[in-house]
Amino acid sequence: MLKKRIVPCLDIKDGRTVKGINFESIRDAGDPIELAQRYVLEGADELVFLDISATLEKRKTLSELVTRIAAQINIPFTVGGGINSLEDAKTIINAGADKISINSSAILDPELITKIAHEFGNQCVVLAIDTKFVNDQWMVFRSGGKIATGIGAVDWAKKSVSLGAGEILLTSMNNDGTKSGFALDITQQISEHVSVPVIASGGAGTMQHFADVFKQTKATGALAASVFHYEQISIPSLKQFLKEQNIDIRL
C-alpha cells in the first residue's frame, strides 16, 4: 500500500508563485525558490511546479527557474506548463525535474503521452486533468481551464493510462481555491477506474479535508497551494493530524 503524500503546488506566472480561485483572480503568493526550500524543511513528500500561463502565452516552461528550484530540493519534483513535445520534456528533465506534467498538449496529441513514457518511463508522466462539473457530468477542460473539450474526465483518465501515463493529477475547477474541500465524487470515480496513483487537487481548506479525501477515495496524494503558501496549515501539523486518524503517512 502506497503511503499517502502531501504535495504543495507552486503555480508560477512571470517567475512568481501565484494563486487564484476557480482558475481566476490571480494574486501573488511569494518567491518560488523560498517556498520550495520551506516545503522541503517542513516535510512535503513531493513538489509540483506548474507554469500556469505557458500554454495560453504559447511559450516554454521557465526551465531556468526549474533548474534553480531543483538545486534546492531533494524530494520528487514534477513540472508542467507549455510542454508540447518530447524535446520540451527532455529540456525539463535535464533542468532537474523528476516527472513531467502534461495537460492541454496530451489532449491535442495523445501520442505525446506514449512518446514521453517510452523515453523516460511511465513513472515520469503525470497526466494533469482540469475537470469541471457541467450538466451533471465531470468534463475535461484545457488551456488553463478556458476551453471545453467535450471529453468525460473518467474516460480521459482511463485512456491516458492506457497510453502510458503513470500518474493522474486531478484538479476540480469547481473546487479550486474555494477551501470548501476536495471533489470527492470525481476523485473516487477516477481513482477506482485507473491502476496508477491519483493526486487530488482543488479545494483544500482544512486538515479534515485532507483526511476526507484519503478516507473516502483511493487517492494516494493530496495537493494544495494557498493553505500552505499563506501558512494557514503547516505540513508537520497536518501530517500529525492525519497520523492520528490512522492514515498511513510519512512523518
Backbone as CSV, one residue per row, in Angstrom:
resi,resn,N_x,N_y,N_z,CA_x,CA_y,CA_z,C_x,C_y,C_z
1,MET,0.846,-1.200,0.000,0.000,0.000,0.000,0.878,1.246,0.000
2,LEU,0.617,2.158,-0.935,1.394,3.393,-1.002,1.042,4.303,0.163
3,LYS,2.069,4.889,0.765,1.815,5.898,1.795,1.180,7.114,1.132
4,LYS,0.318,7.789,1.870,-0.335,8.981,1.344,0.676,10.133,1.290
5,ARG,0.539,10.980,0.267,1.520,12.055,0.043,0.872,13.427,0.170
6,ILE,1.603,14.335,0.799,1.191,15.737,0.874,2.048,16.508,-0.126
7,VAL,1.379,17.187,-1.064,2.073,17.770,-2.218,1.749,19.264,-2.346
8,PRO,2.647,20.140,-1.941,2.450,21.562,-2.222,2.630,21.831,-3.712
9,CYS,1.916,22.846,-4.202,1.980,23.195,-5.616,2.388,24.647,-5.775
10,LEU,3.370,24.868,-6.628,3.786,26.218,-6.992,3.203,26.542,-8.361
11,ASP,2.147,27.353,-8.383,1.618,27.865,-9.650,2.443,29.100,-9.996
12,ILE,3.123,29.069,-11.142,4.078,30.126,-11.490,3.551,30.990,-12.635
13,LYS,3.648,32.298,-12.447,3.332,33.248,-13.513,4.342,34.386,-13.424
14,ASP,5.029,34.647,-14.532,6.065,35.695,-14.574,7.129,35.496,-13.497
15,GLY,7.466,34.233,-13.226,8.541,33.937,-12.291,8.169,34.004,-10.825
16,ARG,6.901,34.279,-10.520,6.435,34.362,-9.131,5.395,33.277,-8.877
17,THR,5.269,32.863,-7.607,4.212,31.950,-7.219,2.919,32.744,-7.081
18,VAL,1.843,32.226,-7.675,0.552,32.917,-7.618,-0.536,31.924,-7.212
19,LYS,-1.701,32.460,-6.841,-2.844,31.596,-6.530,-4.126,32.315,-6.889
20,GLY,-5.099,31.548,-7.388,-6.386,32.125,-7.748,-7.537,31.331,-7.161
21,ILE,-8.744,31.675,-7.581,-9.959,30.959,-7.184,-10.711,30.601,-8.459
22,ASN,-11.049,29.293,-8.595,-11.717,28.802,-9.811,-10.944,29.197,-11.075
23,PHE,-9.614,29.182,-10.993,-8.712,29.499,-12.105,-8.743,30.981,-12.487
24,GLU,-9.325,31.846,-11.620,-9.390,33.281,-11.892,-8.833,34.038,-10.686
25,SER,-8.886,35.397,-10.751,-8.492,36.262,-9.623,-7.101,35.906,-9.084
26,ILE,-6.125,35.897,-9.979,-4.770,35.508,-9.615,-4.099,36.572,-8.749
27,ARG,-3.452,36.148,-7.651,-2.694,37.097,-6.835,-1.363,36.477,-6.423
28,ASP,-0.433,37.336,-6.043,0.925,36.901,-5.709,0.942,36.095,-4.407
29,ALA,1.792,35.067,-4.376,1.888,34.231,-3.172,3.332,34.007,-2.735
30,GLY,4.306,34.687,-3.374,5.670,34.588,-2.868,6.704,34.123,-3.874
31,ASP,7.926,34.065,-3.390,9.072,33.645,-4.196,9.114,32.115,-4.275
32,PRO,9.137,31.554,-5.479,9.045,30.094,-5.602,10.223,29.340,-4.992
33,ILE,11.414,29.904,-5.073,12.571,29.207,-4.505,12.485,29.174,-2.983
34,GLU,12.111,30.298,-2.376,11.955,30.330,-0.920,10.866,29.362,-0.458
35,LEU,9.762,29.331,-1.197,8.681,28.406,-0.828,9.117,26.952,-0.975
36,ALA,9.821,26.648,-2.058,10.289,25.272,-2.275,11.196,24.831,-1.131
37,GLN,12.121,25.703,-0.738,13.017,25.374,0.371,12.240,25.132,1.661
38,ARG,11.244,25.979,1.903,10.441,25.836,3.122,9.699,24.509,3.140
39,TYR,9.143,24.121,1.983,8.358,22.889,1.950,9.227,21.651,2.165
40,VAL,10.446,21.681,1.693,11.362,20.562,1.955,11.619,20.455,3.459
41,LEU,11.903,21.579,4.098,12.173,21.593,5.543,10.956,21.135,6.339
42,GLU,9.761,21.456,5.845,8.542,21.106,6.569,8.128,19.645,6.381
43,GLY,8.747,18.949,5.406,8.447,17.539,5.224,7.467,17.211,4.117
44,ALA,7.336,18.106,3.142,6.496,17.783,1.980,7.031,16.523,1.305
45,ASP,6.132,15.715,0.775,6.553,14.461,0.130,6.997,14.681,-1.305
46,GLU,6.381,15.641,-1.969,6.730,15.973,-3.347,6.442,17.449,-3.560
47,LEU,6.915,17.965,-4.691,6.632,19.351,-5.054,6.196,19.387,-6.513
48,VAL,5.131,20.148,-6.794,4.662,20.328,-8.168,4.839,21.791,-8.560
49,PHE,5.369,22.002,-9.756,5.606,23.340,-10.318,4.801,23.415,-11.609
50,LEU,3.842,24.333,-11.679,3.034,24.488,-12.887,3.145,25.914,-13.408
51,ASP,3.699,26.049,-14.601,3.783,27.362,-15.250,2.410,27.609,-15.880
52,ILE,1.530,28.290,-15.128,0.102,28.263,-15.457,-0.273,29.034,-16.715
53,SER,0.592,29.938,-17.157,0.217,30.707,-18.351,1.038,30.334,-19.581
54,ALA,1.883,29.309,-19.472,2.756,28.949,-20.591,1.959,28.537,-21.824
55,THR,0.916,27.723,-21.641,0.136,27.266,-22.791,-0.611,28.420,-23.434
56,LEU,-1.275,29.238,-22.609,-2.031,30.372,-23.161,-1.116,31.358,-23.868
57,GLU,0.089,31.553,-23.311,1.023,32.521,-23.906,1.915,31.881,-24.964
58,LYS,1.664,30.574,-25.218,2.386,29.840,-26.267,3.903,29.984,-26.125
59,ARG,4.387,29.699,-24.932,5.827,29.746,-24.708,6.223,28.544,-23.857
60,LYS,7.508,28.371,-23.707,8.023,27.219,-22.985,8.023,27.470,-21.470
61,THR,8.025,26.357,-20.726,8.147,26.444,-19.277,9.464,27.134,-18.924
62,LEU,9.485,27.764,-17.772,10.670,28.507,-17.332,11.757,27.538,-16.864
63,SER,12.507,26.979,-17.814,13.472,25.929,-17.471,14.583,26.429,-16.553
64,GLU,14.938,27.703,-16.689,15.984,28.250,-15.815,15.533,28.249,-14.356
65,LEU,14.271,28.619,-14.121,13.724,28.607,-12.764,13.601,27.169,-12.250
66,VAL,13.253,26.246,-13.130,13.197,24.834,-12.754,14.560,24.369,-12.249
67,THR,15.613,24.740,-12.960,16.968,24.367,-12.562,17.312,24.927,-11.185
68,ARG,16.942,26.173,-10.950,17.261,26.810,-9.669,16.499,26.156,-8.513
69,ILE,15.236,25.795,-8.755,14.465,25.128,-7.699,15.003,23.721,-7.459
70,ALA,15.267,22.982,-8.546,15.751,21.600,-8.420,17.039,21.527,-7.611
71,ALA,17.875,22.553,-7.732,19.150,22.573,-7.000,18.939,22.731,-5.494
72,GLN,17.754,23.191,-5.100,17.496,23.490,-3.691,16.675,22.413,-2.973
73,ILE,16.218,21.408,-3.697,15.313,20.435,-3.070,15.807,19.010,-3.282
74,ASN,15.311,18.113,-2.428,15.715,16.699,-2.508,14.507,15.775,-2.424
75,ILE,13.350,16.283,-2.882,12.132,15.477,-2.940,11.666,15.413,-4.396
76,PRO,10.844,14.434,-4.745,10.374,14.337,-6.134,9.749,15.650,-6.612
77,PHE,10.075,16.006,-7.848,9.751,17.328,-8.388,9.071,17.148,-9.737
78,THR,7.792,17.533,-9.806,7.012,17.440,-11.046,6.854,18.826,-11.649
79,VAL,7.073,18.929,-12.963,6.997,20.231,-13.638,6.061,20.137,-14.834
80,GLY,5.187,21.141,-14.978,4.280,21.185,-16.113,4.037,22.609,-16.581
81,GLY,3.454,22.714,-17.772,3.149,24.017,-18.355,3.936,24.240,-19.629
82,GLY,3.272,24.268,-20.761,3.948,24.563,-22.021,4.813,23.443,-22.567
83,ILE,4.624,22.216,-22.081,5.400,21.074,-22.574,4.601,20.429,-23.713
84,ASN,5.024,20.692,-24.936,4.243,20.298,-26.115,4.910,19.243,-26.987
85,SER,6.108,18.813,-26.617,6.838,17.853,-27.451,7.788,17.045,-26.580
86,LEU,8.329,15.977,-27.172,9.330,15.180,-26.464,10.555,16.026,-26.160
87,GLU,10.918,16.910,-27.072,12.076,17.784,-26.844,11.849,18.704,-25.645
88,ASP,10.633,19.239,-25.523,10.303,20.068,-24.355,10.469,19.261,-23.074
89,ALA,9.984,18.025,-23.097,10.083,17.163,-21.916,11.547,16.903,-21.556
90,LYS,12.367,16.641,-22.580,13.799,16.411,-22.332,14.437,17.633,-21.681
91,THR,14.075,18.821,-22.160,14.631,20.053,-21.598,14.324,20.164,-20.118
92,ILE,13.079,19.854,-19.744,12.661,19.993,-18.352,13.276,18.905,-17.473
93,ILE,13.365,17.683,-17.981,14.033,16.613,-17.225,15.508,16.977,-17.019
94,ASN,16.144,17.478,-18.077,17.555,17.880,-17.968,17.744,19.062,-17.026
95,ALA,16.694,19.867,-16.870,16.767,21.010,-15.958,16.647,20.577,-14.494
96,GLY,16.227,19.321,-14.275,16.189,18.814,-12.908,14.865,18.249,-12.449
97,ALA,13.849,18.256,-13.304,12.555,17.686,-12.915,12.642,16.162,-12.869
98,ASP,11.899,15.558,-11.940,11.806,14.096,-11.874,10.652,13.572,-12.727
99,LYS,9.597,14.401,-12.830,8.410,13.994,-13.582,7.913,15.163,-14.422
100,ILE,7.255,14.817,-15.518,6.694,15.804,-16.436,5.177,15.768,-16.309
101,SER,4.553,16.922,-16.149,3.095,17.005,-16.142,2.634,17.600,-17.463
102,ILE,1.744,16.900,-18.149,1.187,17.408,-19.405,-0.332,17.425,-19.298
103,ASN,-0.936,18.402,-19.974,-2.365,18.593,-19.863,-2.941,18.868,-21.248
104,SER,-2.954,20.133,-21.666,-3.515,20.505,-22.974,-2.811,19.786,-24.117
105,SER,-1.485,19.676,-24.032,-0.729,19.063,-25.125,-1.100,17.601,-25.315
106,ALA,-1.433,16.905,-24.200,-1.823,15.496,-24.304,-3.218,15.359,-24.911
107,ILE,-4.091,16.318,-24.630,-5.435,16.291,-25.217,-5.340,16.492,-26.730
108,LEU,-4.481,17.422,-27.144,-4.342,17.735,-28.571,-3.533,16.678,-29.311
109,ASP,-2.617,15.999,-28.598,-1.772,14.976,-29.214,-1.553,13.846,-28.210
110,PRO,-2.532,12.931,-28.075,-2.434,11.869,-27.076,-1.172,11.011,-27.200
111,GLU,-0.619,10.922,-28.410,0.596,10.111,-28.594,1.788,10.681,-27.827
112,LEU,1.706,11.968,-27.445,2.790,12.571,-26.668,2.975,11.829,-25.344
113,ILE,1.873,11.351,-24.755,1.967,10.576,-23.510,2.870,9.370,-23.729
114,THR,2.615,8.651,-24.817,3.378,7.430,-25.118,4.838,7.752,-25.415
115,LYS,5.070,8.808,-26.158,6.451,9.180,-26.501,7.277,9.486,-25.259
116,ILE,6.709,10.265,-24.349,7.460,10.616,-23.131,7.634,9.386,-22.246
117,ALA,6.590,8.548,-22.167,6.685,7.329,-21.362,7.764,6.384,-21.904
118,HIS,7.858,6.259,-23.230,8.878,5.392,-23.827,10.285,5.930,-23.556
119,GLU,10.414,7.237,-23.559,11.730,7.846,-23.371,12.191,7.797,-21.916
120,PHE,11.279,8.090,-20.988,11.679,8.254,-19.586,11.031,7.266,-18.624
121,GLY,10.059,6.491,-19.090,9.335,5.568,-18.216,7.992,6.151,-17.796
122,ASN,7.018,5.252,-17.598,5.665,5.696,-17.231,5.661,6.537,-15.958
123,GLN,6.563,6.213,-15.024,6.557,6.910,-13.739,6.888,8.389,-13.893
124,CYS,7.439,8.780,-15.030,7.794,10.186,-15.274,6.659,10.991,-15.890
125,VAL,5.574,10.322,-16.280,4.496,11.013,-16.992,3.294,11.210,-16.071
126,VAL,3.042,12.458,-15.716,1.877,12.811,-14.905,0.861,13.481,-15.827
127,LEU,-0.311,12.873,-15.947,-1.362,13.449,-16.785,-2.210,14.348,-15.890
128,ALA,-2.139,15.650,-16.142,-2.942,16.603,-15.372,-4.300,16.761,-16.044
129,ILE,-5.359,16.617,-15.258,-6.716,16.762,-15.765,-7.384,17.913,-15.014
130,ASP,-7.803,18.928,-15.750,-8.621,20.007,-15.191,-10.062,19.681,-15.534
131,THR,-10.883,19.435,-14.521,-12.246,18.988,-14.774,-13.265,19.908,-14.110
132,LYS,-14.405,20.019,-14.757,-15.473,20.907,-14.283,-16.801,20.167,-14.386
133,PHE,-17.642,20.351,-13.373,-18.952,19.701,-13.357,-19.921,20.521,-14.207
134,VAL,-20.298,19.968,-15.357,-21.143,20.678,-16.328,-22.297,19.766,-16.733
135,ASN,-23.518,20.244,-16.582,-24.695,19.448,-16.982,-24.660,18.041,-16.395
136,ASP,-24.386,17.989,-15.089,-24.365,16.723,-14.338,-23.267,15.757,-14.766
137,GLN,-22.218,16.288,-15.396,-21.085,15.437,-15.785,-19.774,16.154,-15.495
138,TRP,-18.766,15.364,-15.119,-17.418,15.915,-14.949,-16.711,15.871,-16.297
139,MET,-16.452,17.053,-16.853,-15.866,17.176,-18.181,-14.459,17.770,-18.119
140,VAL,-13.652,17.457,-19.125,-12.263,17.920,-19.194,-12.189,19.273,-19.907
141,PHE,-11.392,20.162,-19.352,-11.118,21.462,-19.965,-9.617,21.588,-20.201
142,ARG,-9.240,22.407,-21.172,-7.813,22.600,-21.463,-7.474,24.099,-21.533
143,SER,-6.199,24.364,-21.796,-5.709,25.742,-21.930,-6.031,26.579,-20.696
144,GLY,-5.566,26.057,-19.543,-5.794,26.769,-18.295,-7.254,26.819,-17.908
145,GLY,-8.012,25.789,-18.315,-9.429,25.726,-17.979,-10.317,26.588,-18.845
146,LYS,-9.755,27.145,-19.914,-10.513,28.090,-20.739,-11.342,27.426,-21.839
147,ILE,-10.927,26.238,-22.266,-11.562,25.622,-23.441,-12.155,24.254,-23.082
148,ALA,-13.453,24.101,-23.330,-14.123,22.810,-23.122,-13.692,21.830,-24.206
149,THR,-13.472,20.574,-23.820,-13.031,19.571,-24.789,-14.152,18.627,-25.211
150,GLY,-15.224,18.558,-24.412,-16.279,17.591,-24.697,-15.924,16.173,-24.292
151,ILE,-14.810,16.012,-23.567,-14.345,14.686,-23.139,-14.697,14.484,-21.667
152,GLY,-15.227,13.313,-21.345,-15.520,12.986,-19.952,-14.231,12.723,-19.179
153,ALA,-14.199,13.150,-17.927,-12.969,13.042,-17.136,-12.546,11.596,-16.897
154,VAL,-13.502,10.731,-16.569,-13.149,9.323,-16.305,-12.626,8.659,-17.576
155,ASP,-13.294,8.901,-18.685,-12.851,8.315,-19.960,-11.435,8.765,-20.310
156,TRP,-11.155,10.036,-20.104,-9.840,10.552,-20.449,-8.771,9.983,-19.519
157,ALA,-9.087,9.839,-18.258,-8.129,9.254,-17.317,-7.785,7.818,-17.731
158,LYS,-8.803,7.045,-18.050,-8.572,5.652,-18.442,-7.756,5.574,-19.733
159,LYS,-8.094,6.428,-20.702,-7.356,6.411,-21.967,-5.902,6.814,-21.760
160,SER,-5.671,7.828,-20.944,-4.301,8.314,-20.742,-3.415,7.249,-20.099
161,VAL,-3.990,6.491,-19.177,-3.214,5.421,-18.534,-2.895,4.328,-19.545
162,SER,-3.837,4.025,-20.422,-3.581,3.013,-21.448,-2.485,3.462,-22.415
163,LEU,-2.308,4.784,-22.563,-1.276,5.330,-23.445,0.083,5.460,-22.762
164,GLY,0.112,5.314,-21.433,1.404,5.341,-20.751,1.530,6.287,-19.576
165,ALA,0.464,7.016,-19.243,0.559,7.907,-18.076,0.742,7.077,-16.815
166,GLY,1.664,7.500,-15.961,1.953,6.750,-14.740,1.336,7.352,-13.498
167,GLU,0.655,8.483,-13.654,0.034,9.156,-12.520,-0.989,10.153,-13.054
168,ILE,-2.029,10.406,-12.267,-3.048,11.395,-12.625,-3.032,12.510,-11.580
169,LEU,-2.950,13.744,-12.050,-3.118,14.911,-11.176,-4.473,15.513,-11.518
170,LEU,-5.447,15.312,-10.636,-6.834,15.661,-10.915,-7.233,16.935,-10.180
171,THR,-7.538,17.984,-10.934,-7.949,19.251,-10.338,-9.407,19.546,-10.661
172,SER,-10.203,19.744,-9.618,-11.585,20.180,-9.807,-11.606,21.689,-9.929
173,MET,-12.011,22.187,-11.083,-12.110,23.629,-11.290,-13.203,24.235,-10.408
174,ASN,-14.244,23.461,-10.123,-15.312,23.962,-9.270,-14.821,24.220,-7.845
175,ASN,-13.888,23.397,-7.382,-13.410,23.482,-6.004,-12.159,24.335,-5.856
176,ASP,-11.450,24.566,-6.945,-10.154,25.239,-6.904,-10.200,26.559,-6.140
177,GLY,-9.358,26.668,-5.108,-9.223,27.913,-4.368,-10.374,28.249,-3.443
178,THR,-11.402,27.379,-3.381,-12.597,27.713,-2.592,-12.445,27.353,-1.111
179,LYS,-11.481,26.473,-0.816,-11.265,25.980,0.557,-12.500,25.269,1.120
180,SER,-13.302,24.697,0.226,-14.531,24.010,0.640,-14.377,22.492,0.637
181,GLY,-13.166,22.010,0.378,-12.923,20.570,0.336,-12.700,20.071,-1.082
182,PHE,-12.060,18.917,-1.173,-11.788,18.300,-2.473,-13.087,17.764,-3.093
183,ALA,-13.079,17.589,-4.406,-14.224,16.996,-5.109,-14.141,15.480,-4.937
184,LEU,-14.773,14.984,-3.889,-14.608,13.576,-3.512,-15.216,12.630,-4.537
185,ASP,-16.328,13.036,-5.155,-17.008,12.109,-6.065,-16.167,11.778,-7.295
186,ILE,-15.675,12.790,-7.999,-14.888,12.508,-9.204,-13.524,11.927,-8.840
187,THR,-12.977,12.343,-7.700,-11.694,11.772,-7.275,-11.838,10.280,-7.028
188,GLN,-12.942,9.893,-6.394,-13.172,8.468,-6.150,-13.427,7.725,-7.452
189,GLN,-14.225,8.316,-8.337,-14.510,7.642,-9.614,-13.224,7.345,-10.375
190,ILE,-12.374,8.358,-10.490,-11.148,8.166,-11.271,-10.172,7.242,-10.552
191,SER,-10.014,7.413,-9.243,-9.055,6.566,-8.521,-9.497,5.101,-8.516
192,GLU,-10.786,4.850,-8.671,-11.278,3.466,-8.763,-11.072,2.874,-10.153
193,HIS,-11.053,3.741,-11.176,-11.022,3.254,-12.558,-9.622,3.154,-13.159
194,VAL,-8.611,3.684,-12.487,-7.255,3.595,-13.035,-6.345,2.849,-12.067
195,SER,-5.285,2.297,-12.617,-4.371,1.473,-11.825,-3.134,2.249,-11.370
196,VAL,-3.124,3.564,-11.596,-1.957,4.380,-11.247,-2.326,5.334,-10.112
197,PRO,-1.326,5.898,-9.423,-1.631,6.838,-8.344,-2.390,8.064,-8.843
198,VAL,-3.286,8.556,-7.997,-4.064,9.764,-8.293,-3.797,10.799,-7.207
199,ILE,-3.464,12.021,-7.635,-3.305,13.141,-6.715,-4.555,14.011,-6.834
200,ALA,-5.232,14.235,-5.714,-6.406,15.106,-5.690,-5.959,16.550,-5.535
201,SER,-6.602,17.448,-6.277,-6.229,18.866,-6.241,-7.468,19.736,-6.359
202,GLY,-7.470,20.836,-5.622,-8.556,21.808,-5.730,-9.506,21.742,-4.547
203,GLY,-9.432,22.756,-3.676,-10.434,22.872,-2.629,-9.977,22.687,-1.199
204,ALA,-8.694,22.334,-0.984,-8.228,22.109,0.389,-8.333,23.386,1.213
205,GLY,-8.993,23.279,2.374,-9.122,24.434,3.244,-8.853,24.117,4.703
206,THR,-9.030,22.854,5.074,-8.808,22.429,6.458,-8.056,21.098,6.461
207,MET,-7.530,20.738,7.625,-6.854,19.449,7.736,-7.844,18.306,7.541
208,GLN,-9.087,18.516,7.956,-10.103,17.475,7.782,-10.357,17.180,6.309
209,HIS,-10.222,18.193,5.457,-10.415,17.963,4.016,-9.408,16.938,3.488
210,PHE,-8.167,17.003,3.985,-7.157,16.024,3.564,-7.534,14.637,4.075
211,ALA,-7.985,14.559,5.333,-8.403,13.273,5.881,-9.567,12.699,5.070
212,ASP,-10.511,13.555,4.701,-11.676,13.091,3.940,-11.277,12.491,2.594
213,VAL,-10.367,13.175,1.880,-10.014,12.678,0.545,-9.250,11.363,0.638
214,PHE,-8.475,11.181,1.705,-7.738,9.925,1.854,-8.631,8.793,2.356
215,LYS,-9.628,9.123,3.168,-10.507,8.082,3.709,-11.627,7.705,2.747
216,GLN,-12.089,8.688,1.967,-13.283,8.446,1.143,-12.982,8.182,-0.333
217,THR,-11.711,8.275,-0.721,-11.322,7.947,-2.090,-10.040,7.122,-2.046
218,LYS,-9.634,6.639,-3.204,-8.383,5.875,-3.283,-7.203,6.755,-3.714
219,ALA,-7.379,8.079,-3.656,-6.271,8.978,-3.996,-5.082,8.699,-3.079
220,THR,-3.886,8.729,-3.663,-2.684,8.496,-2.845,-1.957,9.796,-2.516
221,GLY,-2.385,10.894,-3.136,-1.769,12.185,-2.855,-2.823,13.271,-2.783
222,ALA,-2.525,14.311,-2.012,-3.410,15.473,-1.947,-2.562,16.715,-2.132
223,LEU,-2.946,17.519,-3.102,-2.185,18.718,-3.469,-2.923,19.958,-2.976
224,ALA,-2.139,20.925,-2.504,-2.724,22.205,-2.100,-1.696,23.300,-2.325
225,ALA,-2.197,24.528,-2.352,-1.318,25.666,-2.613,-1.485,26.738,-1.545
226,SER,-2.578,27.506,-1.608,-2.689,28.699,-0.762,-2.656,28.390,0.728
227,VAL,-3.259,27.277,1.162,-3.251,26.988,2.606,-1.837,26.752,3.121
228,PHE,-0.947,26.284,2.225,0.467,26.132,2.595,1.226,27.445,2.401
229,HIS,1.022,28.101,1.256,1.762,29.342,0.971,1.559,30.386,2.067
230,TYR,0.295,30.552,2.491,-0.031,31.594,3.471,-0.012,31.080,4.908
231,GLU,0.522,29.830,5.066,0.728,29.225,6.390,-0.569,29.096,7.194
232,GLN,-1.670,28.838,6.502,-2.928,28.557,7.198,-2.926,27.131,7.744
233,ILE,-2.178,26.255,7.056,-1.962,24.886,7.522,-0.472,24.608,7.406
234,SER,0.132,24.087,8.461,1.544,23.696,8.364,1.606,22.209,8.036
235,ILE,2.560,21.833,7.201,2.667,20.432,6.782,2.960,19.500,7.960
236,PRO,3.866,19.854,8.898,4.090,18.950,10.035,2.824,18.712,10.869
237,SER,2.057,19.776,11.138,0.841,19.590,11.943,-0.206,18.807,11.161
238,LEU,-0.270,19.011,9.854,-1.195,18.249,9.016,-0.858,16.763,9.053
239,LYS,0.405,16.448,8.909,0.804,15.037,8.900,0.528,14.375,10.251
240,GLN,0.761,15.108,11.334,0.475,14.563,12.662,-1.021,14.308,12.817
241,PHE,-1.834,15.232,12.337,-3.289,15.095,12.381,-3.737,13.853,11.604
242,LEU,-3.168,13.657,10.412,-3.547,12.504,9.592,-3.104,11.197,10.241
243,LYS,-1.918,11.217,10.833,-1.403,10.030,11.517,-2.357,9.625,12.647
244,GLU,-2.844,10.632,13.370,-3.763,10.373,14.486,-5.107,9.818,14.002
245,GLN,-5.408,10.024,12.735,-6.628,9.464,12.140,-6.346,8.134,11.432
246,ASN,-5.201,7.545,11.759,-4.811,6.228,11.225,-4.650,6.227,9.709
247,ILE,-4.207,7.355,9.167,-3.888,7.430,7.741,-2.385,7.229,7.590
248,ASP,-2.014,6.329,6.686,-0.604,5.952,6.529,0.169,7.065,5.828
249,ILE,0.954,7.797,6.575,1.641,8.987,6.056,3.060,9.019,6.595
250,ARG,3.993,9.579,5.818,5.371,9.717,6.309,5.468,10.945,7.213
251,LEU,5.977,10.746,8.417,6.183,11.885,9.321,7.612,12.389,9.200
